[in-house]
């Protein structure tokens, strides 16, 4: 299915487009020009979460360190063992 719809098409097909928008953003045009984008609430939440991460210098530093392979990850069981060793 296409990802760009005229306003008139979008009005006629709104229920179907709401379902399709769960899979991909849809562009709505008005008079042949991009006017709006229809996307799922989950997609919008992901965009805001990403903006929050990249706008925080410490978070961005961690993301870059991960991408460079500079972080070490532990299995949950290893972490549990470490925490139990420090519990009193």
Secondary structure as a PSIPRED ss2 file (coil, helix, strand):
# PSIPRED VFORMAT (PSIPRED V4.0)

   1 X C   1.000  0.000  0.000
   2 X C   1.000  0.000  0.000
   3 X C   1.000  0.000  0.000
   4 X E   0.000  0.000  1.000
   5 X E   0.000  0.000  1.000
   6 X E   0.000  0.000  1.000
   7 X H   0.000  1.000  0.000
   8 X H   0.000  1.000  0.000
   9 X H   0.000  1.000  0.000
  10 X H   0.000  1.000  0.000
  11 X H   0.000  1.000  0.000
  12 X H   0.000  1.000  0.000
  13 X C   1.000  0.000  0.000
  14 X H   0.000  1.000  0.000
  15 X H   0.000  1.000  0.000
  16 X H   0.000  1.000  0.000
  17 X H   0.000  1.000  0.000
  18 X H   0.000  1.000  0.000
  19 X H   0.000  1.000  0.000
  20 X H   0.000  1.000  0.000
  21 X C   1.000  0.000  0.000
  22 X C   1.000  0.000  0.000
  23 X C   1.000  0.000  0.000
  24 X C   1.000  0.000  0.000
  25 X C   1.000  0.000  0.000
  26 X E   0.000  0.000  1.000
  27 X E   0.000  0.000  1.000
  28 X E   0.000  0.000  1.000
  29 X E   0.000  0.000  1.000
  30 X E   0.000  0.000  1.000
  31 X C   1.000  0.000  0.000
  32 X C   1.000  0.000  0.000
  33 X E   0.000  0.000  1.000
  34 X E   0.000  0.000  1.000
  35 X E   0.000  0.000  1.000
  36 X E   0.000  0.000  1.000
  37 X E   0.000  0.000  1.000
  38 X E   0.000  0.000  1.000
  39 X C   1.000  0.000  0.000
  40 X C   1.000  0.000  0.000
  41 X H   0.000  1.000  0.000
  42 X H   0.000  1.000  0.000
  43 X H   0.000  1.000  0.000
  44 X H   0.000  1.000  0.000
  45 X H   0.000  1.000  0.000
  46 X H   0.000  1.000  0.000
  47 X H   0.000  1.000  0.000
  48 X H   0.000  1.000  0.000
  49 X H   0.000  1.000  0.000
  50 X H   0.000  1.000  0.000
  51 X H   0.000  1.000  0.000
  52 X H   0.000  1.000  0.000
  53 X H   0.000  1.000  0.000
  54 X H   0.000  1.000  0.000
  55 X C   1.000  0.000  0.000
  56 X C   1.000  0.000  0.000
  57 X H   0.000  1.000  0.000
  58 X H   0.000  1.000  0.000
  59 X H   0.000  1.000  0.000
  60 X H   0.000  1.000  0.000
  61 X H   0.000  1.000  0.000
  62 X H   0.000  1.000  0.000
  63 X H   0.000  1.000  0.000
  64 X H   0.000  1.000  0.000
  65 X H   0.000  1.000  0.000
  66 X H   0.000  1.000  0.000
  67 X H   0.000  1.000  0.000
  68 X C   1.000  0.000  0.000
  69 X C   1.000  0.000  0.000
  70 X C   1.000  0.000  0.000
  71 X C   1.000  0.000  0.000
  72 X C   1.000  0.000  0.000
  73 X C   1.000  0.000  0.000
  74 X C   1.000  0.000  0.000
  75 X C   1.000  0.000  0.000
  76 X H   0.000  1.000  0.000
  77 X H   0.000  1.000  0.000
  78 X H   0.000  1.000  0.000
  79 X H   0.000  1.000  0.000
  80 X H   0.000  1.000  0.000
  81 X H   0.000  1.000  0.000
  82 X H   0.000  1.000  0.000
  83 X H   0.000  1.000  0.000
  84 X H   0.000  1.000  0.000
  85 X H   0.000  1.000  0.000
  86 X H   0.000  1.000  0.000
  87 X C   1.000  0.000  0.000
  88 X C   1.000  0.000  0.000
